[in-house]
Amino acid sequence: MISLRNIRASEPGILVIGNHPAIMQSILDFDYACGKKAPSIIACVTGNRSAQKFFFGNTEVLVPCVSSVSALPEVLAKRVRWILNMQSGRRSYESLVAAFEALPQVHGAHIFAENVPEKHATALIERFGKTKIIAGPSGVGLLVPGALKLGAIGGTGLAQLMDGHLATPGSIAVVSTSGGMTNELITAVAHAGKRVSFGISIGGDRFPVTSLGQVLALAEEDVATEAVVYFGELGGVDEYEIVEMRRRGELTKPVIAYVAGVIDEAFDERMQFGHAKALVQRKDESARAKREALRAAGAIAPETFPEFLAALRDVQTSVYTDRVIDDTKLSNRRASILSTRHVLDVSEEQTFVKGKKLVHKEGAFTRGILMALLAREPHSSITVSFADAVFTLLIDHGGHVSGAVNTMITARAGKDLVASLASGILTVGPRFGGAVNAAAEQWLSGVQSSVEPSVFISERTKGGALLSGIGHRKYRVGIPDPRVAALSQFATLLKKHPHYDFARAIEGITTGKNGKLILNVDGIMAALFLDILAECEKYTAADLQTLIDTEFFNALFVIPRTVGFIAHFMEQKKNDEGLFRLPDDLLFES
């Protein structure tokens, strides 16, 4: 089981299973208040969405969502150290075991749900009770001020987090089975002028996974912890773990304990109170008996709660220097409707002129475009150079193509730049420039399925469907498209190019049927960019599918062709030939 010292020294990396936005936001608020550079929540396992929006300070951030732990990208999976399980009582066991098996480096977890089946709780104790810290079932989680907030512990509202001074590491350990009372104790410690070293809600169900004795052993070992504050209640025998540890000399630090529930003595019959264990079944389980046993073992166990708070104020601890927090960045914030980021970050100073000399960076504009589209900086010069080549080759393909024609006709009708450009761009579709994405999906599917090219063609063309990225009106075998020839050179820079190879294998079959069914510029762009992103940028098949789903590959056509359409618009405005009409010899009488 990890020590508190190691928790404070390591990155917290939390994976949330299920969904509870208020608790998740409170964790991010805690992270920001503690001065962390990034949120500790790495990802969320939940269905029907790819990301969830939160605030880190007053900056909006997206937490990626995945459908299962196994779908978590490797780059994120290796950062996970804690699991926050927000699923129902009957689903918690299966999902937590799956997470532990997939992520063996995880230190522990918090099970939020109550009423976890007892056979599931005891199975967790047997399998993980000695190796991992697991708060719950039924509680508010684990807290290490300045380092880790796993759950609703310390509160979910900004006022609670600030009131508890959770960004300041202290010297009082807070322990309880009750989630609500754990939070009350954290507030009580702060109001007594003390600060919390760590806090844990063990859990109110009958079989919490991490025992009170294990938690007290962590406190005894922890150099930062100088005293333990404990809240218990009638029922169960947890408090006798404190008694036995003190008698054996295993718990030497001061213990201030309050055991609630003497009201049970006023009833003729034993009453079941809030938690599963809050029922006196034997005399030694009564609140009074446990108070007396604690006092006999040297713990401070007052009769009333005000006396308990007074004892807390009187305990001697180290002096604290509270972390100063700019709470305006935690309160003055407004969610955007759509975007969560600037497409390009220009917050850092940019240098374009040094002295009287221009500072030229090779492919800087293309690199900026890729950063905007991929939401990450490209690592390889091959990636940038290929995109630059695509943009250069696709700016224009003559004024006779449909998009350029629509742009020019609209310009001659007297419309402005934006209207004319929109007319041309709206022409982009499956038959004109919009096939790049479909081709990418096609090549990725073919490579991932390992199907034979001939079988792939047969399945794809059933019912007369066409193959995307194959065929050209002007070029054919023997008269190749020079753009395809130019881009094909990039294959020589790669160690492997499976998508390119697959596309060429398809072409070898289709051209045997018709010389015009060559691999066209859409097909070559899609195939080679898939290979380049996979090899040079380490994109997985799932990453590539995400780009396809968001139509990244069609953007490779739209971006440069926009420039070409603008050029055609400007030419028409300059020539000012007036409204376009079809020549009379092209008109037919009805």
Rosetta blueprint (number, residue, H / E / L):
1 M L
2 I L
3 S L
4 L H
5 R H
6 N H
7 I H
8 R H
9 A H
10 S L
11 E L
12 P L
13 G L
14 I E
15 L E
16 V E
17 I E
18 G L
19 N L
20 H L
21 P H
22 A H
23 I H
24 M H
25 Q H
26 S H
27 I H
28 L H
29 D H
30 F H
31 D H
32 Y H
33 A H
34 C L
35 G L
36 K L
37 K L
38 A L
39 P L
40 S L
41 I E
42 I E
43 A E
44 C E
45 V E
46 T L
47 G L
48 N L
49 R L
50 S L
51 A E
52 Q E
53 K E
54 F E
55 F E
56 F E
57 G L
58 N L
59 T E
60 E E
61 V E
62 L E
63 V E
64 P E
65 C E
66 V E
67 S L
68 S L
69 V H
70 S H
71 A H
72 L L
73 P L
74 E H
75 V H
76 L H
77 A H
78 K L
79 R L
80 V L
81 R L
82 W E
83 I E
84 L E
85 N E
86 M L
87 Q L
88 S L
89 G H
90 R H
91 R H
92 S H
93 Y H
94 E H
95 S H
96 L H
97 V H
98 A H
99 A H
100 F H
101 E H
102 A H
103 L L
104 P L
105 Q L
106 V L
107 H L
108 G E
109 A E
110 H E
111 I E
112 F L
113 A L
114 E L
115 N L
116 V L
117 P L
118 E H
119 K H
120 H H
121 A H
122 T H
123 A H
124 L H
125 I H
126 E H
127 R H
128 F H
129 G L
130 K L
131 T L
132 K L
133 I E
134 I E
135 A E
136 G L
137 P L
138 S L
139 G L
140 V L
141 G L
142 L E
143 L E
144 V E
145 P L
146 G L
147 A L
148 L E
149 K E
150 L E
151 G L
152 A L
153 I L
154 G L
155 G L
156 T L
157 G L
158 L H
159 A H
160 Q H
161 L H
162 M H
163 D H
164 G L
165 H L
166 L L
167 A L
168 T L
169 P L
170 G L
171 S L
172 I E
173 A E
174 V E
175 V E
176 S E
177 T L
178 S L
179 G H
180 G H
181 M H
182 T H
183 N H
184 E H
185 L H
186 I H
187 T H
188 A H
189 V H
190 A H
191 H H
192 A L
193 G L
194 K L
195 R L
196 V E
197 S E
198 F E
199 G E
200 I E
201 S E
202 I L
203 G L
204 G L
205 D L
206 R L
207 F L
208 P L
209 V L
210 T L
211 S L
212 L H
213 G H
214 Q H
215 V H
216 L H
217 A H
218 L H
219 A H
220 E H
221 E H
222 D L
223 V L
224 A L
225 T L
226 E L
227 A E
228 V E
229 V E
230 Y E
231 F E
232 G E
233 E E
234 L L
235 G L
236 G L
237 V L
238 D L
239 E H
240 Y H
241 E H
242 I H
243 V H
244 E H
245 M H
246 R H
247 R H
248 R L
249 G L
250 E L
251 L L
252 T L
253 K L
254 P L
255 V E
256 I E
257 A E
258 Y E
259 V E
260 A E
261 G L
262 V H
263 I H
264 D H
265 E H
266 A H
267 F L
268 D L
269 E L
270 R L
271 M L
272 Q L
273 F L
274 G L
275 H L
276 A L
277 K L
278 A L
279 L L
280 V L
281 Q L
282 R L
283 K H
284 D H
285 E H
286 S L
287 A H
288 R H
289 A H
290 K H
291 R H
292 E H
293 A H
294 L H
295 R H
296 A H
297 A L
298 G L
299 A L
300 I E
301 A L
302 P L
303 E L
304 T L
305 F H
306 P H
307 E H
308 F H
309 L H
310 A H
311 A H
312 L H
313 R H
314 D H
315 V L
316 Q L
317 T L
318 S L
319 V L
320 Y L
321 T L
322 D L
323 R L
324 V L
325 I L
326 D L
327 D L
328 T H
329 K H
330 L H
331 S H
332 N L
333 R L
334 R L
335 A L
336 S L
337 I L
338 L L
339 S L
340 T L
341 R L
342 H L
343 V L
344 L L
345 D L
346 V L
347 S L
348 E L
349 E L
350 Q L
351 T L
352 F L
353 V E
354 K E
355 G L
356 K L
357 K E
358 L E
359 V L
360 H L
361 K L
362 E L
363 G L
364 A H
365 F H
366 T H
367 R H
368 G H
369 I H
370 L H
371 M H
372 A H
373 L H
374 L H
375 A L
376 R L
377 E L
378 P L
379 H L
380 S L
381 S H
382 I H
383 T H
384 V H
385 S H
386 F H
387 A H
388 D H
389 A H
390 V H
391 F H
392 T H
393 L H
394 L L
395 I L
396 D L
397 H L
398 G L
399 G L
400 H L
401 V L
402 S H
403 G H
404 A H
405 V H
406 N H
407 T H
408 M H
409 I H
410 T H
411 A H
412 R H
413 A L
414 G L
415 K L
416 D L
417 L H
418 V H
419 A H
420 S H
421 L H
422 A H
423 S H
424 G H
425 I H
426 L L
427 T L
428 V L
429 G E
430 P L
431 R L
432 F E
433 G E
434 G L
435 A L
436 V H
437 N H
438 A H
439 A H
440 A H
441 E H
442 Q H
443 W H
444 L H
445 S H
446 G H
447 V H
448 Q H
449 S H
450 S L
451 V L
452 E L
453 P H
454 S H
455 V H
456 F H
457 I H
458 S H
459 E H
460 R H
461 T L
462 K H
463 G H
464 G H
465 A L
466 L L
467 L L
468 S L
469 G L
470 I E
471 G L
472 H L
473 R L
474 K L
475 Y L
476 R E
477 V L
478 G L
479 I E
480 P L
481 D L
482 P H
483 R H
484 V H
485 A H
486 A H
487 L H
488 S H
489 Q H
490 F H
491 A H
492 T H
493 L H
494 L L
495 K L
496 K L
497 H L
498 P H
499 H H
500 Y H
501 D H
502 F H
503 A H
504 R H
505 A H
506 I H
507 E H
508 G H
509 I H
510 T H
511 T L
512 G L
513 K L
514 N L
515 G L
516 K L
517 L L
518 I L
519 L E
520 N L
521 V H
522 D H
523 G H
524 I H
525 M H
526 A H
527 A H
528 L H
529 F H
530 L H
531 D H
532 I H
533 L H
534 A H
535 E H
536 C H
537 E L
538 K L
539 Y L
540 T L
541 A H
542 A H
543 D H
544 L H
545 Q H
546 T H
547 L H
548 I H
549 D H
550 T L
551 E L
552 F H
553 F H
554 N H
555 A H
556 L H
557 F H
558 V H
559 I H
560 P H
561 R H
562 T H
563 V H
564 G H
565 F H
566 I H
567 A H
568 H H
569 F H
570 M H
571 E H
572 Q H
573 K H
574 K H
575 N H
576 D L
577 E L
578 G L
579 L L
580 F L
581 R L
582 L L
583 P L
584 D H
585 D H
586 L H
587 L L
588 F L
589 E L
590 S L
